[in-house]
């Protein structure tokens, strides 16, 4: 089957699905006495988080005394 044939078949399947969903909506509307079915609300933007202020002052250098440089290994050894 060629790609064009597959696309045509897919469009036909989507059209059939759309028709069936429409029929289901009509049947549900009739069963509920003419009231349209409630549609779920679209999700809104996420709630803003509390912002954390990061100071511009330099960090205390004692925080880094025993740390290794990430990706470079220990300070007393050669990097690969």
Phi, psi and omega in degrees: 000132181281165181297322179296319178296321179294319178296319178297316178297320179295318178298320179296320179295319179294319178298317178297319178297318179298317179297317182292322177295320177299318178295320178297319178297319179295319180294320179293320178298318179293322181291330180272005177082033175092353178284132179293145180295142179287132178261143178294145180288146178290140180294138180270183179291152180294153180292139180293142179268161175293132181276143177253127180275128178255121183290154179276350181289149180293151177288158176293127184293342178291345177293336187251008187298319184256016183267154174262152175286123182297131178086347181250349180086195182288155184290330183272003179242159179280143176284147180294000000 
